[in-house]
Amino acid sequence: METYNIAVVGTGAVGQELLNVLAERNFPVGDLKLLATERSAGKEVEFKGKKYVIEETKPESFKGVDIALFAGGSASVEFAHHAVAAGAVVIDNGSAFRLDPKVPLIVPEVNPDAVKNHQGIIANPNCSTIQMVAALAPIHKNATIKRIVVSTYQAVSGAGAEAIDELMEQSQQCLNNNSVEKNVFPKQIAFNMLPHIDIFLENNYTKEEMKMVNETKKILNDQSIQITATAVRVPVVTGHSEAINIETVNKITRKDAIEILQQTPGIIVIDDPSNIQYPMPIDVKGKDEVFVGRIREDESIEKGLNLWVVADNLRKGAATNAVQIAELLIQK
Amino acid sequence: METYNIAVVGTGAVGQELLNVLAERNFPVGDLKLLATERSAGKEVEFKGKKYVIEETKPESFKGVDIALFAGGSASVEFAHHAVAAGAVVIDNGSAFRLDPKVPLIVPEVNPDAVKNHQGIIANPNCSTIQMVAALAPIHKNATIKRIVVSTYQAVSGAGAEAIDELMEQSQQCLNNNSVEKNVFPKQIAFNMLPHIDIFLENNYTKEEMKMVNETKKILNDQSIQITATAVRVPVVTGHSEAINIETVNKITRKDAIEILQQTPGIIVIDDPSNIQYPMPIDVKGKDEVFVGRIREDESIEKGLNLWVVADNLRKGAATNAVQIAELLIQK
């Protein structure tokens, strides 16, 4: 079997999940390089029973690498072009290249063919975008979506492993009636909600909200879809939830939507109100699929639908999607 | 000073808050009767430094009562008509009478004049409706709202004092890696989200969602406003949050909306992205106002706006609004 030399850049929450997913999906990994900042260099990490020592990422780190998976943050801004120059294909979970017209932005179930147009860098979309687009693309294909209004309920793990620790520590501090310490988030996240993810932009939206707007249009290859988003951080460890309202050109019933979604690979419909069944963050941890429920015709307009979409933000929202892109690459 | 004999029916989270608000606002309370189910009868509760013994609610409990404040649940279904027959005016925080055409449904800042039409029973709206209508009514007056898409983030205290205990206990169980015990909510609420408040109806919406639709139309006295809602329970103790998207007949800018809301009694605008200021549940506890922030023109339609609205669901969402209705009554 042909194998591919892989570099994973970043060893935090998403980096670890990339290794898990590569192993679980039996990706044909040849040599494996674990790269990170100086702070993490020297630490040992296990992959398929073998120990690897994390190296500091340097411009020359990518010699002999076939696919470089960047876990996120700003590492790709500094090193992606070095990786490409060394002959690697970069799959970047960071946001820097996503809207670059030369860079494909891919959800494999939605626009797999875009992989053919890469010029060395392929972008993995934002976590909240991936699960929304995965759920909406089959509906868009059938009924043509005109407008999306989305409100998110995003887990802290999207902000990294330290954010998980902060939620746990603050929760214990609250339960003990102690004062709460803040390091990762600008406000207390335990037993609270922050309508604030990523930085605020000039139009008063956050960067997270505008990612959902702009990335969705690019992935669906349709600039006419109108989107507005409110992104909210919630005291959940893993699993982003989204309340999505859509207006369509053609009428789509609850029954139609359920049938279409049930036939879509990568989507699991959990929608049984009479048995109190709907998707929830605690049930999606470790899962690669996007879970859809609470499907209801919107009675406020002629052709509209409400959906509740939940996925593991570290898996389908990051690592799984990136490895699926790598799988597309090696199929070619 | 004229005083009024008051009965408070229900001594849970909302009942206790009714006593707090009556005391804080110096409502001219004459005799005070605390009524509850047999289970709570005999317990002592303090009001303004004096102890009162809870009595079991009976048809004959309302003799001499001027105003009977029902905290919620089904007590009013059984006893409201007895209270009215005894000469009391009922202010009911339960949902049974809200859509009855003979029963005014009041948010005092929005439709105070409706109090004049009561026939013995006045309904307090649902918590999630009150804060939405309070924030939207001044915008509706200025720009005429055509459609509302709302997603809620509702605190557990809306489900009573036992629900608060359950969130605290489950959170500790999770932090200790113990299994989680469920009594109040059908699913784990700690570190989780339930897109499920109140029962499911035939149209696949929950009763909570349809309350927001139907009560809003009644309070604004405008059946033409189109509304769709998704109601979600979140692991927050107190303070409901709402991501609200509106479409208006006339264009309203962010600047206009801020000015209008700043001039509205009972509304506090917290909207300063550059200084990371926005409303959050932990900041509204014990407050009587409705807090509005994240005000943004919706770029997906010509005339639309997004808002983030937070209020203490036990205060403005229940007790404060009920006592404000009582204040309207005695002004008459």
Interface residues (C-beta under 8 A of the other chain):
Chain A: R147 I148 V149 S151 Y153 L167 M168 S171 Q172 L175 P186 K187 Q188 F191 N192 M193 L194 P195 H196 F200 N203 N204 Y205 V213 Q226 I227 T228 T230 V232 V234 P235 V236 V237 S241 A243 N245 R254 P273 S274 I276 Y278 P279 M280 P281 I282 G293 R294 I295 R296 E297 D298 E299 S300 I301 G304 N306 W308 V310
Chain B: R147 I148 V149 S151 Y153 L167 M168 S171 Q172 L175 P186 K187 Q188 F191 N192 M193 L194 P195 H196 F200 N203 N204 Y205 V213 Q226 I227 T228 T230 V232 V234 P235 V236 V237 S241 A243 N245 R254 P273 S274 I276 Y278 P279 M280 P281 I282 G293 R294 I295 R296 E297 D298 E299 S300 I301 G304 N306 W308 V310
